[in-house]
């Protein structure tokens, strides 16, 4: 497809303004880098683990959407 226009490509394809916000969370003892989709769902971006067996778990594959309910630990 050819796009013939006099407008700059920055105005047509405005992807420079999007900055994903990543969070590091811990699920089942495994650290994950996730991108929040909404209040309860996150998309896994990266697995931050040193155990090779964690990378074989299909539910922790990058791109998977997981339910995540953050909680605040009580101070003792």
N, C-alpha and C positions, 0 to 999 in steps of 0.2 A: 504494500500500500504506500502510495506517495501522498504526502500532505503538502499542498501548495498554499502558503500563507505568507503574509507580510509581518505577522506577529512574531516576536521572539519565542524560541522554543521554551524558555523559562516560564512564560505565561501559559503555554498550552500544556506542557507536562510539568506541573507544579509538584514535584516530589521532593524538592529540596527542603520544604518546610516541615516535613514529617520526621520527627525524631522519636524512635521507639524508646519507651521507658522500661528498662529491665530491672528486675528485683531478684535478689538471691533468697531463696526459701529452702527450708528443709522439710522433706517428705519421707516418711518411713526411714529416717536416719540418713538419707542421701541428700546432698546439697544440689540444688538445681538453679539455673538461671532461667527465669520465666518472664514473659511479657503478659501483663494483665489485660484480659479481654473485657471483663466486667467484674462486679463485686465478688463473684464466687468462682469464676473460671479463669484459668491461666493457660497460655500456650508455652510448652517447653521449648526453650531456645538452645540450651546447652546443659549437659550433665557434668557437674563438677565433682567427680568421684575419683578415688585412686584404686578402688576395688574393680578389677576387670569384670567380675560377675555382674556388677550393676549395669554395665553397658549391654548385656544380653537380655535384660528385662524389656519386653515389648511395650509395656505401659509407660516406660520412661524414655521412649524415643523422641528426639527433637521433632517438633511439629505436632506432637500429641497434645490434645486439650484435656486438662485435668481439673477436677473440682478441688478448690483450695479455700479453706475457711481459716483465715488468720485468727489467732487468739493472743491475748496478753497474759503472760505468765505472772502469777501473783508473787509479790515480793515477800520473802520470808524473813 
